[in-house]
Amino acid sequence: MHKPDEDQSFFDRERDKLAGEITTGFEELLSSSNILNRKLEEVLGMTRDYDPIANLWGCFHELMKGQKDVVSLEEQPLGLPGTGGHVVSSKQGGGGK
C-alpha cells in the first residue's frame, strides 16, 4: 500500500509521477501504432483492388503495341505532301503490249 503523500519522500513522489507519465506515453504510442496498422491495412487492401484494373490496362497496352507493330510492318505510313515524304504510288505498273 502507498503511503500518504506527506509520508512519501520526494524521490518516491517523483518516481511515481514519472512512472505514470511513462505509462501514459506507452498507452498513447500503442494507440497510435494500432491506428497506423489499420491505415496500412486499408492501403494494402485498396491496392489489391486495383490489381485487376492494372492487369486489364496492361493487356490493352500490349494489344495496342502489337497492333502498331503489325501496321508498321504491313504499311509504311505515307508522308504529308510538301514534306518530301509523300509517295503518290509505290507500285510499278506492268508493261502493256
Secondary structure as the mmCIF struct_conf table of DSSP 4:
data_model
#
loop_
_struct_conf.conf_type_id
_struct_conf.id
_struct_conf.beg_label_comp_id
_struct_conf.beg_label_asym_id
_struct_conf.beg_label_seq_id
_struct_conf.end_label_comp_id
_struct_conf.end_label_asym_id
_struct_conf.end_label_seq_id
HELX_LH_PP_P HELX_LH_PP_P1 HIS A 2 PRO A 4
TURN_TY1_P TURN_TY1_P1 ASP A 5 ASP A 7
BEND BEND1 GLN A 8 GLN A 8
HELX_RH_AL_P HELX_RH_AL_P1 PHE A 10 GLU A 74
HELX_LH_PP_P HELX_LH_PP_P2 GLN A 76 LEU A 80
TURN_TY1_P TURN_TY1_P2 PRO A 81 GLY A 84
BEND BEND2 VAL A 88 VAL A 88
HELX_LH_PP_P HELX_LH_PP_P3 LYS A 91 GLY A 96
#
